[in-house]
Amino acid sequence: MVTSPIDWPQWWHWELECSNPHLLKRMVDRCFTEVDLRGMLQRASAYRPDVQPGRWVIETTRAGQAWEVVVEPDVPAQLLVVVTAYAVG
């Protein structure tokens, strides 16, 4: 199920957590920064559940190319943890 940007859940407005080691490695491997990541999230157009329960895939773009950002809401801390991001296709 793809949801329109109008229907963003409450966690969408939480502070981002971008410091997990997996994400930091992918940022280097895929040549993007936290600033790039925040820009991609500002351009997000939809989201859907990930195959991993509790995670969500955010559909966006970067430099005119489709990207997906995987996030996991940390409900007790009210943080939106960014797990990874990758170009589609």
NUPAZA-715698 format. One record per residue (C-alpha): residue in three letters; residue number from 0; y, z, x. Coordinates in nm, 4 decimals. Example, Ala and Ser with C-alpha at 12.3 -4.5 7.8 and 13.67 -1.06 7.14 Angstrom:
<sites>
SITE  res    n        c2        c3        c1
SITE  ala    0   -0.4500    0.7800    1.2300
SITE  ser    1   -0.1060    0.7140    1.3670
</sites>
This chain:
<sites>
SITE  res    n        c2        c3        c1
SITE  met    0    0.0000    0.0000    0.0000
SITE  val    1    0.3360   -0.1036    0.1441
SITE  thr    2    0.6326    0.0934    0.0206
SITE  ser    3    0.9884   -0.0327   -0.0073
SITE  pro    4    1.2555    0.1230    0.2161
SITE  ile    5    1.4120    0.2810   -0.0907
SITE  asp    6    1.1071    0.5050   -0.1308
SITE  trp    7    1.1108    0.6720    0.2137
SITE  pro    8    0.9388    1.0116    0.2089
SITE  gln    9    1.1161    1.3350    0.2987
SITE  trp   10    0.9797    1.3306    0.6545
SITE  trp   11    1.1684    1.0086    0.7235
SITE  his   12    1.4880    1.2138    0.7578
SITE  trp   13    1.3452    1.4709    1.0008
SITE  glu   14    1.4382    1.4885    1.3685
SITE  leu   15    1.2340    1.2588    1.5942
SITE  glu   16    0.9975    1.3925    1.8580
SITE  cys   17    0.9540    1.1311    2.1312
SITE  ser   18    0.8096    1.3267    2.4227
SITE  asn   19    0.4308    1.2981    2.3938
SITE  pro   20    0.2684    1.1596    2.7125
SITE  his   21    0.0960    0.8709    2.5301
SITE  leu   22    0.4266    0.7445    2.3903
SITE  leu   23    0.6073    0.7832    2.7223
SITE  lys   24    0.3398    0.5739    2.8967
SITE  arg   25    0.3574    0.3048    2.6276
SITE  met   26    0.7362    0.2946    2.6586
SITE  val   27    0.6989    0.2082    3.0279
SITE  asp   28    0.4085   -0.0345    2.9701
SITE  arg   29    0.5881   -0.2158    2.6868
SITE  cys   30    0.9390   -0.2016    2.8363
SITE  phe   31    1.1290   -0.0124    2.5684
SITE  thr   32    1.3399    0.3025    2.5711
SITE  glu   33    1.4020    0.5846    2.3280
SITE  val   34    1.7279    0.4094    2.2354
SITE  asp   35    1.5286    0.0920    2.1562
SITE  leu   36    1.2828    0.2990    1.9536
SITE  arg   37    1.5581    0.4646    1.7496
SITE  gly   38    1.7083    0.1212    1.6834
SITE  met   39    1.3714   -0.0080    1.5646
SITE  leu   40    1.3421    0.2844    1.3242
SITE  gln   41    1.6913    0.2137    1.1908
SITE  arg   42    1.5765   -0.1430    1.1139
SITE  ala   43    1.2513   -0.0316    0.9508
SITE  ser   44    1.1611   -0.2323    0.6436
SITE  ala   45    0.8418   -0.0692    0.5147
SITE  tyr   46    0.5700    0.1826    0.5878
SITE  arg   47    0.2023    0.2287    0.5108
SITE  pro   48   -0.0703    0.4821    0.5848
SITE  asp   49   -0.2369    0.4413    0.9239
SITE  val   50   -0.6148    0.4358    0.9657
SITE  gln   51   -0.5806    0.7833    1.1198
SITE  pro   52   -0.5224    1.0316    0.8335
SITE  gly   53   -0.1803    1.1951    0.8441
SITE  arg   54   -0.0238    0.9084    1.0387
SITE  trp   55    0.1981    0.6289    0.9125
SITE  val   56    0.2784    0.2791    1.0400
SITE  ile   57    0.6448    0.1818    1.0252
SITE  glu   58    0.7153   -0.1922    1.0104
SITE  thr   59    1.0220   -0.3033    1.2025
SITE  thr   60    1.1599   -0.5577    1.4506
SITE  arg   61    1.2800   -0.5646    1.8091
SITE  ala   62    1.4525   -0.8634    1.9688
SITE  gly   63    1.3554   -1.0782    1.6697
SITE  gln   64    0.9851   -0.9926    1.6953
SITE  ala   65    0.7771   -0.7845    1.4545
SITE  trp   66    0.6847   -0.4368    1.5807
SITE  glu   67    0.4996   -0.1383    1.4397
SITE  val   68    0.5755    0.2247    1.5165
SITE  val   69    0.3088    0.4868    1.4451
SITE  val   70    0.4440    0.8269    1.3418
SITE  glu   71    0.2886    1.1571    1.2432
SITE  pro   72    0.4918    1.4066    1.0414
SITE  asp   73    0.4683    1.7627    1.1770
SITE  val   74    0.5238    1.9458    0.8488
SITE  pro   75    0.5475    2.3053    0.9789
SITE  ala   76    0.8060    2.2054    1.2432
SITE  gln   77    0.9698    1.9406    1.0218
SITE  leu   78    0.9581    1.6883    1.3064
SITE  leu   79    0.8621    1.3225    1.2924
SITE  val   80    0.6402    1.2716    1.5977
SITE  val   81    0.6335    0.9172    1.7325
SITE  val   82    0.2795    0.8402    1.8497
SITE  thr   83    0.3176    0.4825    1.9777
SITE  ala   84    0.4952    0.1518    1.9189
SITE  tyr   85    0.3765   -0.2020    1.9801
SITE  ala   86    0.4664   -0.5643    1.9175
SITE  val   87    0.2691   -0.7351    1.6403
SITE  gly   88    0.0947   -1.0626    1.7110
</sites>
